[in-house]
Amino acid sequence: MWLVPFALGCSFEESPRDTTSPETSMPASDATTETMDEAPRRPSSAFVKIRNAAYDLDAQCYTGGMGEIVLSARTPGLSEPRVELYVQAFLAEPYVGISVTADDKTVLHEPNLTIPFEILRQGDVFRIDDVSLVTDLDLFTGDAVDAGRSTIVVECTSYVDGLPPGFESG
């Protein structure tokens, strides 16, 4: 297990991945070849909880090289509230943003700049537990409105090489 400190008091922790798998053997059949149908792979997904509200999201996971990982997710379909999640797990500039849109009003939730948080990684699951969120963040003064605590879990079942269009690494 390794821990890399991030700016703004954030950190990213990765647990070693178990790459061993038990070997299985199938008995050979006489004249036919048996094939096993693979179960369809689940799409990447995310779970976000802000205070007492919980959301299940469809996710997309990107690898930008050099340990850079971007996770983006949104609520499926056109349901309200519309929730979008963005996690930037770069070594130099980690970030979490959650936008919630309801009744044509969008509120952006971001981490409190004065309270550190960690991005934990175990295999292909990323967790941010008990992060303190704010809204109406003024980056010049640091003033913001408390939005409560949040838990974020993203499970990546596949990755897209590179970063999403319009994004650059820190």
N, C-alpha and C positions, 0 to 999 in steps of 0.2 A: 504494500500500500504506500502511495506517495502523496505528498501534499505540496502544492505549489502556491505561494502567496500571490494574491492579485492586488491591484491598486484599489483604493477606497476600502481597504480592509476586507476584501472578498478573497475566497480561496477556492481552489478546485482540487478535489481529491478523487483519485482513481484507485479502485481495488483491482488486484490482478485478476485476469480472466482465466477461468478454468478451460483450457483447450483440450483436455483429455476427454475422451468419450469411450464408453464401454464398447468393446468390439462384439459384434453379433455375427452369427453365421446362419445361413439358411441351408437346409438340405437341398442337394442338387436333385432336380427331377429328371426323369429318364429322357424324354424327347422334347419337353417344352421348357421355356424359360419363364420363370415367374417374375413379375414386376410388382413392385409395391407403389401404389399411388401416394404421392406426397400430399400431405394436407396443405390446403392453400395457405400461403403466408399472410398473416394478419398485417394490415397496414400499420405504419408508425402511428402512435397515439399519445395523447397528453391528458393529464388531469390537473385542473387548477381549482383551488379552494381559496376564496377571499372571504374572511370572516365566516359567515354561515352559508354563503352561496357556493355551490360546487358546479363545475362544468367539465364535460368530456369533450375533447377536441380531436380533430384529425391533424396529424403532424407531418412535417417534412424535415428531414435531417440532412445537413450539408457538412462536408468536410473540406476545409480550405487548406489543409496541409499544415505542417508545423504545429500540430495540436489544436488548431483552430476548428471549432465546431459551432455551427449556427443551427438553432432549433426554432422552427416557426410552426405555429398551429392555429387553427381556427375552428369555430363551431361548424358542424356540417350543415349544409342546406341554408335556408333563409330564416331560420328560427331566430327569435329574439329572446333574450338579449344576444347580440352578436359579440362573440369574444374572440380576440386575437392575442396570441402569445408570441413573444420574441425573446429568445435567450441567446446571448452572444457569449460563448465560453472561450474567449481569447485570453492568452496569458497576460497581455498588457491592459486590455480594456473589457472586463466582463460587464455584462449588462442584462437586466431583465425588464421587460415592459409588458404590461397587460392592458389592452384597451377593451372597454366594455361599452357597447353601443346599444341603447334602448330609446325608443321614441325619438329618433333622429338626434340624440345627444350622445356624444362620445366622451368617456372619462378615461384618461390615461393613468394607470397605477404604476409607480416606479419604486425601487427600494429607497428607504430613508438613507440619505448620504452619511449620516452620523452613526449608523448601526451596521456593523459588518455582517456579511452573510457568506455561506459556503455553497458551492455547487459540488455535489457529491456525484461521482460516477462509479457505477459498478456494472461492468460489461457494457451493455447498450441501454442502461437505464440511468437517467440523470434526475437528481432530486435536489430541490431547494426547499428545506424545511424551515418553517417558522420565520420567514423573512418579513421584516417590518416594511409595509408599503405606505406610500403617500400619494396624494394627488395635488394638482396645481403647484408643482415643484418649480421654484424660481432658482435657476442655476447660478445666478449672480449672488443672491443673498442666502440661499439655502432654505428660505422659508417654504413651507408646504403644509398641507392639511393631512392629518393622520387618517389613513384608510384601513388600518387594522393589520392583522397578520395573515400570511398566505403560505400555502404549501403548493409546490409545483412538482409534478412527476412527468417525465417524458420518456417513453420507450421507443427506441429506434429499431425498426426491423430491417431497414435498408437505409443507405446513405447515397446522396448525390455528390459526386466529386465537384469541388469548387464551391464558391459562395453564391448566394442568391444574386440575381442581377441587381446592380446598383450598390452592392455592399463591398467595402474594402476592409482588409484586416487592419488591426491596430498595430 
